[in-house]
């Protein structure tokens, strides 16, 4: 069965075009918002060639494919007809807040992960080269590399706006226009002046002399723009509904942008900033209470979060930490989890009975080392509960270890073995030790609990 046949089978087995309200993808999964989930033939989907797994999670139906997911998504999207799409409001009304949050986070961040991961990798390599004094921090070369690496994060609101517009089914260019309002230099410069306590700094602009627009630096922010685009989607539909047909072409976008921008600047933007700071403060308070305990908790829940598709919930917090503090301690723990998953998978290699199984396991283990853990989790570790437990234990212990020594990152980077250069500096030895603990401990525990046990039997 070829890829085209698999894609058509997926459409048929989830209930056909008419049962698909929305489909999107992250780095390894197709995620479906379905009208009637009872029509899904999960076991049949799992048996399709190239499919690593399938599951219902948080009112989503997820099909785990691996790094080739974008190829499947593009062909699948081309076959879906817009005419069968249900009304968003009707579907959202059926979902709880947690489900909506997870749909939104995974849908918004999934497509832009390649951009932020690529930029993060360059940023990590640059930091490593500077720390090793291979290049000087004051050279033109560093300036060029830094603008390549940092541009994505500084202008992150634009990426989020376009991605969120697709999720909320509203105009992408209006969404980018709202993000542009939040990123306009007069606002950014005023926020910098306020932060530097300049004599002419102001804390707010007053529209029409009455409506206060608080001064904030929205560059690299996450939550404000996502909520702003959500509001835009409702404002756009409302304006379009009340606007006479003859005036829609000109006045619908005009009125929509005016209202959405004012609402974002006066209410949603400040609210999003404070909410983001509150989330970061909560995580920081956990670290202040006990860094090792925080590591134990985060390290333990990370493999389960990946398995259930809820791991993207940590991404906004990590990005907010970078924006507010200049560093983040969550992402190193995500790396420990990936290394633990890789270690447990490599141990299963010695349990595999034939060459084909060994090839699958080895490929999944290497993929996990490179930061893509779904093939290892769904293709290998879900078949061996003790191996999954071993990976979770190793992830938790390794995360507690690096948290105790304060290991942190100063820029977003994909959690893989190649992220090591990003740690070069005062935490480098602890980061390497943490990775070694994660891989070796998970390998050893899995080898004892699964491999030896099976041979003894």
Secondary structure as a PSIPRED ss2 file (coil, helix, strand):
# PSIPRED VFORMAT (PSIPRED V4.0)

   1 X C   1.000  0.000  0.000
   2 X C   1.000  0.000  0.000
   3 X H   0.000  1.000  0.000
   4 X H   0.000  1.000  0.000
   5 X H   0.000  1.000  0.000
   6 X H   0.000  1.000  0.000
   7 X H   0.000  1.000  0.000
   8 X H   0.000  1.000  0.000
   9 X H   0.000  1.000  0.000
  10 X H   0.000  1.000  0.000
  11 X H   0.000  1.000  0.000
  12 X H   0.000  1.000  0.000
  13 X H   0.000  1.000  0.000
  14 X C   1.000  0.000  0.000
  15 X C   1.000  0.000  0.000
  16 X C   1.000  0.000  0.000
  17 X H   0.000  1.000  0.000
  18 X H   0.000  1.000  0.000
  19 X H   0.000  1.000  0.000
  20 X E   0.000  0.000  1.000
  21 X E   0.000  0.000  1.000
  22 X E   0.000  0.000  1.000
  23 X E   0.000  0.000  1.000
  24 X E   0.000  0.000  1.000
  25 X E   0.000  0.000  1.000
  26 X C   1.000  0.000  0.000
  27 X C   1.000  0.000  0.000
  28 X C   1.000  0.000  0.000
  29 X E   0.000  0.000  1.000
  30 X E   0.000  0.000  1.000
  31 X E   0.000  0.000  1.000
  32 X E   0.000  0.000  1.000
  33 X E   0.000  0.000  1.000
  34 X E   0.000  0.000  1.000
  35 X C   1.000  0.000  0.000
  36 X C   1.000  0.000  0.000
  37 X H   0.000  1.000  0.000
  38 X H   0.000  1.000  0.000
  39 X H   0.000  1.000  0.000
  40 X C   1.000  0.000  0.000
  41 X C   1.000  0.000  0.000
  42 X H   0.000  1.000  0.000
  43 X H   0.000  1.000  0.000
  44 X H   0.000  1.000  0.000
  45 X H   0.000  1.000  0.000
  46 X H   0.000  1.000  0.000
  47 X C   1.000  0.000  0.000
  48 X C   1.000  0.000  0.000
  49 X C   1.000  0.000  0.000
  50 X C   1.000  0.000  0.000
  51 X C   1.000  0.000  0.000
  52 X C   1.000  0.000  0.000
  53 X E   0.000  0.000  1.000
  54 X E   0.000  0.000  1.000
  55 X E   0.000  0.000  1.000
  56 X E   0.000  0.000  1.000
  57 X E   0.000  0.000  1.000
  58 X C   1.000  0.000  0.000
  59 X C   1.000  0.000  0.000
  60 X E   0.000  0.000  1.000
  61 X E   0.000  0.000  1.000
  62 X E   0.000  0.000  1.000
  63 X E   0.000  0.000  1.000
  64 X E   0.000  0.000  1.000
  65 X C   1.000  0.000  0.000
  66 X C   1.000  0.000  0.000
  67 X C   1.000  0.000  0.000
  68 X C   1.000  0.000  0.000
  69 X H   0.000  1.000  0.000
  70 X H   0.000  1.000  0.000
  71 X H   0.000  1.000  0.000
  72 X H   0.000  1.000  0.000
  73 X H   0.000  1.000  0.000
  74 X H   0.000  1.000  0.000
  75 X H   0.000  1.000  0.000
  76 X H   0.000  1.000  0.000
  77 X H   0.000  1.000  0.000
  78 X H   0.000  1.000  0.000
  79 X H   0.000  1.000  0.000
  80 X C   1.000  0.000  0.000
  81 X C   1.000  0.000  0.000
  82 X H   0.000  1.000  0.000
  83 X H   0.000  1.000  0.000
  84 X H   0.000  1.000  0.000
  85 X C   1.000  0.000  0.000
  86 X C   1.000  0.000  0.000
  87 X C   1.000  0.000  0.000
  88 X H   0.000  1.000  0.000
  89 X H   0.000  1.000  0.000
  90 X H   0.000  1.000  0.000
  91 X H   0.000  1.000  0.000
  92 X H   0.000  1.000  0.000
  93 X H   0.000  1.000  0.000
  94 X C   1.000  0.000  0.000
  95 X C   1.000  0.000  0.000
  96 X C   1.000  0.000  0.000
  97 X H   0.000  1.000  0.000
  98 X H   0.000  1.000  0.000
  99 X H   0.000  1.000  0.000
 100 X H   0.000  1.000  0.000
 101 X H   0.000  1.000  0.000
 102 X H   0.000  1.000  0.000
 103 X H   0.000  1.000  0.000
 104 X H   0.000  1.000  0.000
 105 X H   0.000  1.000  0.000
 106 X H   0.000  1.000  0.000
 107 X H   0.000  1.000  0.000
 108 X H   0.000  1.000  0.000
 109 X H   0.000  1.000  0.000
 110 X H   0.000  1.000  0.000
 111 X H   0.000  1.000  0.000
 112 X H   0.000  1.000  0.000
 113 X H   0.000  1.000  0.000
 114 X H   0.000  1.000  0.000
 115 X H   0.000  1.000  0.000
 116 X H   0.000  1.000  0.000
 117 X H   0.000  1.000  0.000
 118 X H   0.000  1.000  0.000
 119 X H   0.000  1.000  0.000
 120 X H   0.000  1.000  0.000
 121 X H   0.000  1.000  0.000
 122 X H   0.000  1.000  0.000
 123 X H   0.000  1.000  0.000
 124 X H   0.000  1.000  0.000
 125 X H   0.000  1.000  0.000
 126 X H   0.000  1.000  0.000
 127 X H   0.000  1.000  0.000
 128 X H   0.000  1.000  0.000
 129 X H   0.000  1.000  0.000
 130 X H   0.000  1.000  0.000
 131 X H   0.000  1.000  0.000
 132 X C   1.000  0.000  0.000
 133 X C   1.000  0.000  0.000
 134 X C   1.000  0.000  0.000
 135 X C   1.000  0.000  0.000
 136 X C   1.000  0.000  0.000
 137 X C   1.000  0.000  0.000
 138 X C   1.000  0.000  0.000
 139 X C   1.000  0.000  0.000
 140 X H   0.000  1.000  0.000
 141 X H   0.000  1.000  0.000
 142 X H   0.000  1.000  0.000
 143 X H   0.000  1.000  0.000
 144 X H   0.000  1.000  0.000
 145 X H   0.000  1.000  0.000
 146 X H   0.000  1.000  0.000
 147 X H   0.000  1.000  0.000
 148 X H   0.000  1.000  0.000
 149 X H   0.000  1.000  0.000
 150 X H   0.000  1.000  0.000
 151 X H   0.000  1.000  0.000
 152 X H   0.000  1.000  0.000
 153 X H   0.000  1.000  0.000
 154 X H   0.000  1.000  0.000
 155 X C   1.000  0.000  0.000
 156 X H   0.000  1.000  0.000
 157 X H   0.000  1.000  0.000
 158 X H   0.000  1.000  0.000
 159 X H   0.000  1.000  0.000
 160 X H   0.000  1.000  0.000
 161 X H   0.000  1.000  0.000
 162 X H   0.000  1.000  0.000
 163 X H   0.000  1.000  0.000
 164 X H   0.000  1.000  0.000
 165 X H   0.000  1.000  0.000
 166 X H   0.000  1.000  0.000
 167 X H   0.000  1.000  0.000
 168 X H   0.000  1.000  0.000
 169 X C   1.000  0.000  0.000
 170 X C   1.000  0.000  0.000
 171 X C   1.000  0.000  0.000
 172 X H   0.000  1.000  0.000
 173 X H   0.000  1.000  0.000
 174 X H   0.000  1.000  0.000
 175 X H   0.000  1.000  0.000
 176 X H   0.000  1.000  0.000
 177 X H   0.000  1.000  0.000
 178 X H   0.000  1.000  0.000
 179 X H   0.000  1.000  0.000
 180 X H   0.000  1.000  0.000
 181 X H   0.000  1.000  0.000
 182 X H   0.000  1.000  0.000
 183 X C   1.000  0.000  0.000
 184 X C   1.000  0.000  0.000
 185 X H   0.000  1.000  0.000
 186 X H   0.000  1.000  0.000
 187 X H   0.000  1.000  0.000
 188 X H   0.000  1.000  0.000
 189 X H   0.000  1.000  0.000
 190 X H   0.000  1.000  0.000
 191 X H   0.000  1.000  0.000
 192 X H   0.000  1.000  0.000
 193 X H   0.000  1.000  0.000
 194 X H   0.000  1.000  0.000
 195 X H   0.000  1.000  0.000
 196 X C   1.000  0.000  0.000
 197 X C   1.000  0.000  0.000
 198 X C   1.000  0.000  0.000
 199 X C   1.000  0.000  0.000
 200 X C   1.000  0.000  0.000
 201 X C   1.000  0.000  0.000
 202 X C   1.000  0.000  0.000
 203 X C   1.000  0.000  0.000
 204 X E   0.000  0.000  1.000
 205 X E   0.000  0.000  1.000
 206 X E   0.000  0.000  1.000
 207 X E   0.000  0.000  1.000
 208 X C   1.000  0.000  0.000
 209 X C   1.000  0.000  0.000
 210 X C   1.000  0.000  0.000
 211 X E   0.000  0.000  1.000
 212 X E   0.000  0.000  1.000
 213 X E   0.000  0.000  1.000
 214 X E   0.000  0.000  1.000
 215 X C   1.000  0.000  0.000
 216 X C   1.000  0.000  0.000
 217 X C   1.000  0.000  0.000
 218 X C   1.000  0.000  0.000
 219 X C   1.000  0.000  0.000
 220 X C   1.000  0.000  0.000
 221 X C   1.000  0.000  0.000
 222 X C   1.000  0.000  0.000
 223 X H   0.000  1.000  0.000
 224 X H   0.000  1.000  0.000
 225 X H   0.000  1.000  0.000
 226 X H   0.000  1.000  0.000
 227 X H   0.000  1.000  0.000
 228 X H   0.000  1.000  0.000
 229 X H   0.000  1.000  0.000
 230 X H   0.000  1.000  0.000
 231 X H   0.000  1.000  0.000
 232 X H   0.000  1.000  0.000
 233 X H   0.000  1.000  0.000
 234 X H   0.000  1.000  0.000
 235 X H   0.000  1.000  0.000
 236 X H   0.000  1.000  0.000
 237 X H   0.000  1.000  0.000
 238 X H   0.000  1.000  0.000
 239 X H   0.000  1.000  0.000
 240 X H   0.000  1.000  0.000
 241 X H   0.000  1.000  0.000
 242 X H   0.000  1.000  0.000
 243 X C   1.000  0.000  0.000
 244 X C   1.000  0.000  0.000
 245 X H   0.000  1.000  0.000
 246 X H   0.000  1.000  0.000
 247 X H   0.000  1.000  0.000
 248 X H   0.000  1.000  0.000
 249 X H   0.000  1.000  0.000
 250 X H   0.000  1.000  0.000
 251 X H   0.000  1.000  0.000
 252 X H   0.000  1.000  0.000
 253 X H   0.000  1.000  0.000
 254 X H   0.000  1.000  0.000
 255 X H   0.000  1.000  0.000
 256 X H   0.000  1.000  0.000
 257 X H   0.000  1.000  0.000
 258 X H   0.000  1.000  0.000
 259 X H   0.000  1.000  0.000
 260 X H   0.000  1.000  0.000
 261 X H   0.000  1.000  0.000
 262 X H   0.000  1.000  0.000
 263 X H   0.000  1.000  0.000
 264 X H   0.000  1.000  0.000
 265 X H   0.000  1.000  0.000
 266 X H   0.000  1.000  0.000
 267 X H   0.000  1.000  0.000
 268 X H   0.000  1.000  0.000
 269 X H   0.000  1.000  0.000
 270 X H   0.000  1.000  0.000
 271 X H   0.000  1.000  0.000
 272 X H   0.000  1.000  0.000
 273 X H   0.000  1.000  0.000
 274 X H   0.000  1.000  0.000
 275 X H   0.000  1.000  0.000
 276 X H   0.000  1.000  0.000
 277 X H   0.000  1.000  0.000
 278 X H   0.000  1.000  0.000
 279 X H   0.000  1.000  0.000
 280 X H   0.000  1.000  0.000
 281 X H   0.000  1.000  0.000
 282 X H   0.000  1.000  0.000
 283 X H   0.000  1.000  0.000
 284 X H   0.000  1.000  0.000
 285 X H   0.000  1.000  0.000
 286 X H   0.000  1.000  0.000
 287 X H   0.000  1.000  0.000
 288 X H   0.000  1.000  0.000
 289 X H   0.000  1.000  0.000
 290 X C   1.000  0.000  0.000
 291 X H   0.000  1.000  0.000
 292 X H   0.000  1.000  0.000
 293 X H   0.000  1.000  0.000
 294 X H   0.000  1.000  0.000
 295 X H   0.000  1.000  0.000
 296 X H   0.000  1.000  0.000
 297 X H   0.000  1.000  0.000
 298 X H   0.000  1.000  0.000
 299 X H   0.000  1.000  0.000
 300 X H   0.000  1.000  0.000
 301 X H   0.000  1.000  0.000
 302 X H   0.000  1.000  0.000
 303 X H   0.000  1.000  0.000
 304 X H   0.000  1.000  0.000
 305 X H   0.000  1.000  0.000
 306 X H   0.000  1.000  0.000
 307 X H   0.000  1.000  0.000
 308 X H   0.000  1.000  0.000
 309 X C   1.000  0.000  0.000
 310 X C   1.000  0.000  0.000
 311 X C   1.000  0.000  0.000
 312 X C   1.000  0.000  0.000
 313 X H   0.000  1.000  0.000
 314 X H   0.000  1.000  0.000
 315 X H   0.000  1.000  0.000
 316 X H   0.000  1.000  0.000
 317 X H   0.000  1.000  0.000
 318 X H   0.000  1.000  0.000
 319 X H   0.000  1.000  0.000
 320 X H   0.000  1.000  0.000
 321 X H   0.000  1.000  0.000
 322 X H   0.000  1.000  0.000
 323 X H   0.000  1.000  0.000
 324 X H   0.000  1.000  0.000
 325 X H   0.000  1.000  0.000
 326 X C   1.000  0.000  0.000
 327 X C   1.000  0.000  0.000
 328 X E   0.000  0.000  1.000
 329 X C   1.000  0.000  0.000
 330 X H   0.000  1.000  0.000
 331 X H   0.000  1.000  0.000
 332 X H   0.000  1.000  0.000
 333 X H   0.000  1.000  0.000
 334 X H   0.000  1.000  0.000
 335 X H   0.000  1.000  0.000
 336 X H   0.000  1.000  0.000
 337 X H   0.000  1.000  0.000
 338 X H   0.000  1.000  0.000
 339 X H   0.000  1.000  0.000
 340 X H   0.000  1.000  0.000
 341 X H   0.000  1.000  0.000
 342 X H   0.000  1.000  0.000
 343 X H   0.000  1.000  0.000
 344 X H   0.000  1.000  0.000
 345 X H   0.000  1.000  0.000
 346 X H   0.000  1.000  0.000
 347 X H   0.000  1.000  0.000
 348 X H   0.000  1.000  0.000
 349 X C   1.000  0.000  0.000
 350 X C   1.000  0.000  0.000
 351 X C   1.000  0.000  0.000
 352 X C   1.000  0.000  0.000
 353 X C   1.000  0.000  0.000
 354 X C   1.000  0.000  0.000
 355 X H   0.000  1.000  0.000
 356 X H   0.000  1.000  0.000
 357 X H   0.000  1.000  0.000
 358 X H   0.000  1.000  0.000
 359 X H   0.000  1.000  0.000
 360 X H   0.000  1.000  0.000
 361 X H   0.000  1.000  0.000
 362 X H   0.000  1.000  0.000
 363 X H   0.000  1.000  0.000
 364 X H   0.000  1.000  0.000
 365 X H   0.000  1.000  0.000
 366 X H   0.000  1.000  0.000
 367 X H   0.000  1.000  0.000
 368 X H   0.000  1.000  0.000
 369 X H   0.000  1.000  0.000
 370 X C   1.000  0.000  0.000
 371 X C   1.000  0.000  0.000
 372 X C   1.000  0.000  0.000
 373 X C   1.000  0.000  0.000
 374 X H   0.000  1.000  0.000
 375 X H   0.000  1.000  0.000
 376 X H   0.000  1.000  0.000
 377 X H   0.000  1.000  0.000
 378 X H   0.000  1.000  0.000
 379 X H   0.000  1.000  0.000
 380 X C   1.000  0.000  0.000
 381 X H   0.000  1.000  0.000
 382 X H   0.000  1.000  0.000
 383 X H   0.000  1.000  0.000
 384 X C   1.000  0.000  0.000
 385 X H   0.000  1.000  0.000
 386 X H   0.000  1.000  0.000
 387 X H   0.000  1.000  0.000
 388 X H   0.000  1.000  0.000
 389 X H   0.000  1.000  0.000
 390 X H   0.000  1.000  0.000
 391 X H   0.000  1.000  0.000
 392 X H   0.000  1.000  0.000
 393 X H   0.000  1.000  0.000
 394 X H   0.000  1.000  0.000
 395 X H   0.000  1.000  0.000
 396 X H   0.000  1.000  0.000
 397 X H   0.000  1.000  0.000
 398 X H   0.000  1.000  0.000
 399 X H   0.000  1.000  0.000
 400 X H   0.000  1.000  0.000
 401 X H   0.000  1.000  0.000
 402 X H   0.000  1.000  0.000
 403 X H   0.000  1.000  0.000
 404 X H   0.000  1.000  0.000
 405 X C   1.000  0.000  0.000
 406 X C   1.000  0.000  0.000
 407 X C   1.000  0.000  0.000
 408 X C   1.000  0.000  0.000
 409 X E   0.000  0.000  1.000
 410 X C   1.000  0.000  0.000
 411 X C   1.000  0.000  0.000
 412 X C   1.000  0.000  0.000
 413 X C   1.000  0.000  0.000
 414 X C   1.000  0.000  0.000
 415 X C   1.000  0.000  0.000
 416 X C   1.000  0.000  0.000
 417 X H   0.000  1.000  0.000
 418 X H   0.000  1.000  0.000
 419 X H   0.000  1.000  0.000
 420 X H   0.000  1.000  0.000
 421 X H   0.000  1.000  0.000
 422 X H   0.000  1.000  0.000
 423 X H   0.000  1.000  0.000
 424 X C   1.000  0.000  0.000
 425 X C   1.000  0.000  0.000
 426 X C   1.000  0.000  0.000
 427 X C   1.000  0.000  0.000
 428 X H   0.000  1.000  0.000
 429 X H   0.000  1.000  0.000
 430 X H   0.000  1.000  0.000
 431 X H   0.000  1.000  0.000
 432 X H   0.000  1.000  0.000
 433 X H   0.000  1.000  0.000
 434 X H   0.000  1.000  0.000
 435 X H   0.000  1.000  0.000
 436 X H   0.000  1.000  0.000
 437 X H   0.000  1.000  0.000
 438 X H   0.000  1.000  0.000
 439 X H   0.000  1.000  0.000
 440 X H   0.000  1.000  0.000
 441 X H   0.000  1.000  0.000
 442 X H   0.000  1.000  0.000
 443 X H   0.000  1.000  0.000
 444 X H   0.000  1.000  0.000
 445 X H   0.000  1.000  0.000
 446 X H   0.000  1.000  0.000
 447 X H   0.000  1.000  0.000
 448 X H   0.000  1.000  0.000
 449 X H   0.000  1.000  0.000
 450 X H   0.000  1.000  0.000
 451 X H   0.000  1.000  0.000
 452 X H   0.000  1.000  0.000
 453 X H   0.000  1.000  0.000
 454 X H   0.000  1.000  0.000
 455 X H   0.000  1.000  0.000
 456 X H   0.000  1.000  0.000
 457 X C   1.000  0.000  0.000
